[in-house]
Amino acid sequence: MNIAGKGALLILVVVAMGVFALSEGFGDSAGENTSQPVQTTKVDEQTQDQETEEAVDQSTSETTSESQSEESEETSQESSSSTNVLHPPAEVRVLVANGTEVTGAAGATLDTLVATQGYNGVQAVNDTGEEVIVKTYVYYSQGYELDAQNIRLIINGDKDFVLPMPVELPIEDLLDANVLVHVGADLFPGG
């Protein structure tokens, strides 16, 4: 399965888990669940990505409606402010830093995210470190964890290396990016 297919599959799993959690969490008083099951048949990547975005949008709007009608205003405000959402790729600013000896690793990674997935590419830069990093890290700003997980799937990174944005950055300037990808030797082994 290619990287985009894995990303789409992760999104489908997250949406399915959300729908299941909502149906279990509200009990009998929530009424019937009106969401349609997400089909996992093989279709071309663009159609699958479009269906995934529609399912996420539908799930998000259903969650908001049910939360507002089932809970008090205070509880609803608290849950909506702490909820992590998947943003449209064009709204996610991504900066990629090269932590390898391979020239152009950051640029190639950023091209993949921008050209094939539609992310808002801020810049490709070299990190400030002297040593090659072994693993690729995907750092996220508050509220962008699901976006970072999706990016990790697209670039085939390790899920254990998706972390909140560190205080001490491996670059000089974040340039208001929401997600920082620090490319390591696991994706671009030295030559």
N, C-alpha and C positions, 0 to 999 in steps of 0.2 A: 504494500500500500504506500503511495507516495505521501509526501509531507502534508500537502493540502488536504488529502483524504483523511489523514490522522487528525488534523485540526478540526475538520468538519465532524468527524466521529466524536471527538472530545466534547464539542459543543452540543451534539445530540445527546450524549450521555448526561451532561450537566443539566440540560433542559428536562430530560426524562426524570432525573433525580429530583429536580425542583418541583415538577408536577406531582411526583409521588409524595414528596415531603408535604406539599400543600394539602393533598387529599388526606393524608394521615393526620396532619396537625390540626385540622379544623373539625374532624370527627363528623358526626351525623348532621350537625347544624349548618355545614357548608353547602349542602345541596349537591347536585350532580356536577361532576367535572366535565366541562364542555370542550376541553381541548382534544384535538384529534391525535391519535398515536402517530409518532414520527416514523415514516417508512424508511427502512434501511436497505431497500433494493438498490442495485447498481444503476446509477445514472451518470451522465457526464458531470465533471467537477463543478462547472458553473451552475447547473441546475441544483445540485446538492447543496452548494454554498448558499444559493438563493433561498432554498427551502429551510436551511438551518437558520438564516437570518430572520425569516418570517416566523419560525417557531419560537425563536428567542424573543422577538417583538411581541408575539401573542402571549407567551408565558409571562413576560414582564407586565403587560397590561392587565392580564388576569390576576396576577399577584397583587397589583396595586388596587384593583377593584375589590377583591376579596378582603384585603387587609383593611381598607377603609370602611367597608360595611360590617365586618365582623368584630373589629377591635375599637376601643375608645380612641379619640383623637390623639391623646398623649402617647399611647402605646404605638399607634400607627406612625407618628412622627419619629419616635425613637427607632423603630425598625427600618424605616425608609432611609434614615440618615446613616445607618450602619450597614446597609445592604450594598454588596459589591455587584456591579452590573458590567455586562459586556458592552463596550462602546462600539459604534460603527468604526471600522478601521481608519477611515479618513479623519476621524476626530482624535485618534491616538498618535501623539507625537513620539517618534522613535529615534533614538540616537544609538549608533553602533560604534563601539570602540574595539580596535584590533589589539588583542593581547597575544598574538602569535608572531612567528618569524615570516609568515607568508604575506607578501605584499599584496594588498587588495582584498584581504579576507573580510574586512569590515565593509568595504564597498560592495562586494558580491552579496554579502548577507543583507545589506540595506536594499540593494536592487531586488532581491527576492521578495522582501517584505513590501516594497513600494510597487514594483511592476506587476507582480502576480497576485498580491493580496490587497493592495489599495491603501496601505498604511501611510501616514503622513511622515515621511522621512525627513528628519531634521538635518543630520549630517553623519558622515562616516569619518572617524578620527582614529589616531593611534592613542593607546593608553599612555599614562605617564610612568609606568613601571619599566624596569630594566629587564625583568625576567618574563619568560613565556608562561602564561597561565595554562594549567592542565585542562580544566573544565570550563565550559561556557556558562556564564552567569546571566540571568535575566532579572534585572532589578525593576521594581515598579513603585510609583508614587501612590499615595493613599487613594483608594477607589479604583485602581487599575490592575488588581491582582488577576482577574479573569482574562484581561487582555494580555498580560504577561504570560499566563499559562497557554493561551492560544498561540502567541508568538513562539513560545518554546516548542510547541508541537510542530509549527511550520518549519522551524529550522532544525528540528530533530534534536533538541537539547534534553538534558536530564531534569526530571521534575524536582529533584532534590536541590537544584541550584536556581530555583525561582524564589527570590527573596525581596523583602522590602528595601527601598532605596537606602544605601548606607550613608552614614554621616560623612565619612571620608570617601570621596569618589575616586575612581581610578582614572579620571580625566580632569582637564582643567576647568571646563564649563559645561554644565548640563544643558544649557540653552533651552530651558523650560520644557524639556522632554518629559513625557509621562512614563516612558519605559526606556531603560538603558540595557542594551545587549552588549555584554563584554565577551567577545568571541575568544574561545580558547582552542588549544591544540586538539581537543576531541573532535572538533568539526573541521579544522584545517591543520593537519599534522605538518610539521616542518619538513622542508625539502632539502 
